[in-house]
Amino acid sequence: MMTESQGSRAFQVDLRGLVDLLSHHLYSSPRVYIRELLQNGVDAVTARRAIDADAPGTVLITAVSDGIRIDDSGIGLTEAEVHDLLATIGRSSKRDGLAAARQDFLGRFGIGLLACFMVAAEIRVVSRSARTPDAATVEWRASDDGSYTVTGARTPRAEPGTTVFLKARPDAAEWLAADRVRELAADFGSLLPFDVGFAVEGAEPEPITDRPPVWERPHPSPTARRIALNAYCERTLGFTPLDVVDLTVPVAGVRGVGFIHPHATSPAQRTRNRVYLKGMLLTDRAEDLLPDWAFFMACVVDTDSLRPTASRENLYDDEMLATVRDALGGRVRSWLTSLAAGDPARLVEFLGVHHLGVKALARHDDALLSLLLPWLPFETSEGGVGLAEFARRHPTLYVTRTVEEFRQVAPIAAAQGIGVVNGGYTYDGDLVAALPRVMPGVTVSALDPDVVTASLDLVDPDVELAMSGFLTIARARLDAAGVDVALRAFHPVGLPALFLDDRAARFERDRAEAASDADDLWSGILGALQQSGPRARLVLNHRNPLVSRIAGLGNPDLIGTAVESLYGQALLMAQRPLRQADLALLNRSFLGLLEWVTGDHREAGQ
Ligand SMILES: Nc1ncnc2c1ncn2[C@@H]1O[C@H](COP(=O)(O)OP(=O)(O)OP(=O)(O)O)[C@@H](O)[C@H]1O
């Protein structure tokens, strides 16, 4: 036999604790209480319209002296429903019935009314059910200590529907002040499908709903529509858009528009996407609604296919959200396609600001890559030409891994007719690598210095022999910097010297520098890493008149200083970060040359 202590009992709920939990951990701000009230009013009208299509559909919020009241012409509640639904946390009438019918409602969790305790000390609901013609008006009065009473109302309602009264909590009165209530109601409720109004007690109500939304309204012309949408974007998102993208995808249950940011945006910066769920504002910072690559856009959409989280401040991350995200991504893609076909000037303007986002997208989308290839900016050995055009001219393309490598070889490659693309910028290397997929016949290889060296002509052995004295001085001067000197003939003639190195040579130079600065232990370890491998090379251009003149100078000291200057100039051309030792060398050679020019050296040497 079961003893009494073993029998089943009902849970007790500490209402204050629960409200505390809601306000601190579920909702971002008490402001959402208005949304919960509006939502219940709208759902009640929806339920009534399901049994009586001609029933009135109004929700009116009124600011009264000690709080607010909200009247709806909805389905109302019987006394039994009041006990069952209002007094049971987590109970909702909106989960009953067919799935299709459930979809019509905004609420589902049975906690919405509780949110009102974040701002109210007392909630009073006066309701008359529309289900039975002679239903009594019932009054439910609940206090934030968790107690409630149900009575017959003193004054019966003439019509079915519900009135909810909130009596302000002294510490939350600001949330129930008339101006605040009007502002919140307009923010959450402007697109609701029924007539929502706001009034200060005793005054005429003003409309809150403003439908259809700007993007669905008829406009006299496309320009008028654009002006209206720009104004809407300025008002709600705070910027004037570069362009507007239509995001209405009926099969995905989404209607809305995307606004292109007028300035470059970072992928790390969360865009402000405003999402309405069946006309009720869910959030103005929805994440995951747009694909990550669309960070150049903020959107405003109304959807009836997505589900909210329990806080109703974000979207539930399910397969439907993924489908909608793909559909919206598709719309952005078609917008880009139509720009490319019909308004290239605007496309260029857009890419000028957002090419990074587009490149990120094109990496995984060959169709888009081939479409936008003519417009996407790349740096090539022939300047900033379109990649498609460049690849047509150079079916064998070379791509550098870093910006420095590009700087180093671009001038010489251009002179030799080698096509080199700078793959050092974000996404560019990936996109160039994808080129053969969208331009069959094009091959892409990574550029290493040998490709360039191979196109440098060897100098006649007799000439080299005649210049051996000069070369010996040059090699001796640059040996300490870890650089070899070679003599070649190449174009452009105006380029006196070319600095060539690769990763291994760079590593070796950095290691040597670190070893010379390090204490004994470290220099021992770094010394063990020493490579006898490749050294960087300074390639002097025999065709360059300056190099010939330097080689012809009689004074070894002056030759050495001039070679150091050529090395310094080649380093600067390569735009690589200068090491301490390079800076010292540059400084020395510059001052040395000045001394020669001003005659100090000559006098001292005489
Ligand atoms: N204005 C109203 N008219 C008629 N019934 C109402 C009204 N407000 C609340 N109810 C009833 O009370 C129930 C509980 O409301 P509550 O707001 O707590 O939860 P919900 O709206 O069902 O779900 P959610 O927590 O998702 O908002 C509702 O399911 C509904 O049946």
The ligand as an ORCA input file, in Angstrom:
! r2SCAN-3c Opt
* xyz 0 1
  N      -6.071     38.205    -25.107
  C      -6.353     36.901    -25.008
  N      -7.510     36.414    -25.500
  C      -7.801     35.092    -25.415
  N      -7.000     34.186    -24.840
  C      -5.845     34.600    -24.324
  C      -5.456     35.972    -24.371
  N      -4.264     36.083    -23.767
  C      -3.897     34.833    -23.373
  N      -4.861     33.945    -23.714
  C      -4.849     32.489    -23.464
  O      -3.882     32.212    -22.494
  C      -2.945     31.242    -22.964
  C      -1.572     31.514    -22.369
  O      -1.098     32.765    -22.860
  P       0.441     33.052    -22.905
  O       0.628     34.397    -23.506
  O       1.005     32.838    -21.552
  O       1.023     31.913    -23.852
  P       0.840     31.654    -25.411
  O       0.442     32.915    -26.091
  O      -0.053     30.466    -25.590
  O       2.298     31.205    -25.814
  P       3.596     32.074    -25.794
  O       4.277     31.816    -24.503
  O       4.330     31.488    -26.941
  O       3.155     33.480    -25.955
  C      -2.976     31.376    -24.448
  O      -2.614     30.163    -25.097
  C      -4.439     31.716    -24.712
  O      -5.230     30.576    -24.777
*
